[in-house]
């Protein structure tokens, strides 16, 4: 059995397959190989050129883009970088989820 491609999801009843659905991608959740393959695929995100004193930080499957903001122009620059990262996600066949947020911390009122 090929660990990455020849997998099915389903159930057996009394040893007889009642429903089997072929899985065409991804690595099983909780597998030993999963974190390694994830890190290999995420490596390209850290190759995205960051400018304007921006930094990409990752921990497990979370990513954070850290950048200073002084002016509206900085927000446009951050948006530009997020669009670059999004293109990279699409290339990898990934998508950001609903927890994706932007947090702005400021001393200005």
Steps between C-alpha positions, in 0.01 A plus 500: 500500500633843407478723809418815303271384221342158546277572801130462561252624755206286596378228731472125521214299640587148612822521298321598180557848354166685501626835384842595367587841364842559337705785649685689229730718708631614834679312774302328777452715811728387782742313276872496575575622148244784509708767681803435279300529178327811633834666576632410154197657333509808725869560426409687180294751700816605681662556161249776412688830482401716795570871494436800720633334819237228486560159657319170450481282810362147505424259780348162422229579241459868591659792317535860609615794290652762730544854374519851634233745390552876500294613206223383271774410249623235744157335498518482119844339527369242745210424267749457214697245705184314602405475132844351423455244777149422374634432150751262657220328695306454177807356327529244781129419475434655842252759620491724805216431740238702685730573795722718279514849653690823504570658836620859517653612828556873532564771758319755281142588585 
